[in-house]
């Protein structure tokens, strides 16, 4: 069930042209930057976009210009673990890592302590209206999010086409604090 659902949503997202991706990524970036929690945060982890995901390079550049500590995960496949690593240079400080996804170059001096992270902007294949995410199937982010401080904020960014009334989920799947799309900001009903 999850596998087929994932495949369909990724296919729908991949079918969108670059104009759609760029325009809506820009709208989502502006919405994110207007959130009070983003403005108050010092330390923000987010993903480097891949495969027609919401683009994050512009967001990263803007967050760095606001003097935020910005990190992205290095994926350790053998340990099935994410290591948040600070981005200091979006052009020369990035390499292609596990699964063909861009990630910061490995520099132990730039590793970020999980307890210092205020906000994590999370990738996903799809989300439901209660802010549960359907990831790519490796469980990396679900395990990582469980290690965050209790007051850390989790945000999913996606295009409207990735939002559903419900997504296949299991007990360990993470519920996020916000989902932001080009037309809406979702929060879990309390």
N, C-alpha and C positions, 0 to 999 in steps of 0.2 A: 504493500500500500504506500508506504513512505517513498520507496524507490520510484514508483511510477509517478507519484505526485511531484516529486522533486524534478524528475526528467521533464515533465510537461511545463512547469513554471520556468525552469532554466531555458527551455526552448522558446517560450513566449518572450522572455527577457532578451535572449540572443537575437530574436527577430527584429528588435527595435533598432532604428538607424541612429547614427552618431548624433544627429541633430536632437532627437528625442532625449538621448542619454545626457548630452551636455546641458540642454535647456533645463531639464528637470533636476539634474544634479545641482545646478546653480541655484534653483529655487529652494531645494532642500538645504543647501549650505547656508543660505541667508536665514532660513527659519531656525536652523540650529544655532547660528551665531546670535540670534535674538533671545535665546533662552537664558533666563537668569542663572540657572545652574551652570551653564557654560561660562558665563561671565565671571562667576565666583570661583570656578575651579582653577587650580594651579597645574594639575597633572592629568592629562587626558590621553588615553590610549585609543587608537582607532586602527582600522584595517587599511591596507593599500589595495585599491580596487583592482578587480580582475574580472574578465569575462562579462562585460556589460553590467557590472554592479554600479550602484550610485558612485560616481567619481569622488575621490577624496583628496586629490593633490591640491586643489585650490583651497579646500578647507584646512589642510595641514599648513599650507603657506600662511593663511590668515591667522591661525592659532599661534604659530610661531611668532608672527609679527605682533601679536598681543602678549608676548612674553610668557606663553604657556610652555610647560614641559610637555612635549608631544612624543608619544612612543607608538610603536607598532610591534606586533609579535614576530619573533623568530620561531618557526615551527621545528621542534625536535621530534621527528617521526618515530624514532626508536623508543623514545620515552613517552610519546603521545602527549606532549606538553607544549605550551606556549610560553615563551620568555619575552616579556615586554622590554623593548630596547629603544632608547631615545633616538629620534630622528633629528640630526643636526644639519644635514644637507640632503635635500630631496633628490638631487641629481647624482652626486658622487658617493653618497652614503648608502645607496640602495643596491641590492643584488637580487638575482632570481633565486628563490629558495625552494623549499619543498612544494610539491604539486605545481611547480611552474609559477608560483605566486611571488610577487615582489616583497622583499622584506629588508629591514636594515642589515647592514654588514655587521658581522659578529664582532663586537668589541665589548669585553667584560666591563670596561669602565663606563659604558653607556647603558648597562642593564638597569632597569627601573624596578625598585622594590614594589611588589604587588600591594603592600599596605599603604603605599604613597599615592596610589591611583585614586583620583576623585570620580572620574567618569570613564566608562568604556563604551565606545561606539562600535556596535557589533554587526558583522555581516550575517546574512541568512539567505536562504532560498525563498522563504515565505514566512509570513506572520499571520496571526489571527487577531481579531479585534480586542482580545483580552491580553494582547502583548506577549503571547507565547511565540517562540520562533521555531522554525524548522530549518536546521542547519544543513550542512553538506554531508553529514553522516559519519564524521570522524569522532565527534564528541569532544573535540579540543576546547571549544568555547564553553560548553556546559561545565566541563571540569574546571576551566579557568575561572569562570564566574563564581563558582562555589568558594574560591579562595579569596575573593575580594572582602574588604571591610564591609560591615553591615550597612554603613551609610553611603557607600559608593553608589553612584547612579549608573544605570545601564540604559542605553539608547540604541534602538534599531533604526537604521535608515533604509528606505526602500521606495520603489515606485508603487503607485496605486495597484498596478497589475499583480503585485506580490502580496496583497492583503486579501484575506479570506475570512469568512465567518468562523471557520475552524480549520485547523491544520492537524495532521496526524501527530500526536504527541505521546510521550511516555513520562513516567514519574520524574525522571531526572532532567527533563527538558526545562530550560530556564524561562521564567516569566520576567520580562523587562519592565522598566519604569516608564519608558516612552517609546513610541514608534512614530517616526516623522516621514511623511511622504510629500509629494509636490502639492497635495490639496488638503492634507489633514495631519493633526497631531493626536495620536491615540494614547490613552493611559488606561491601566486596568480599572475596571469598576470595583469600588471598595464595598 
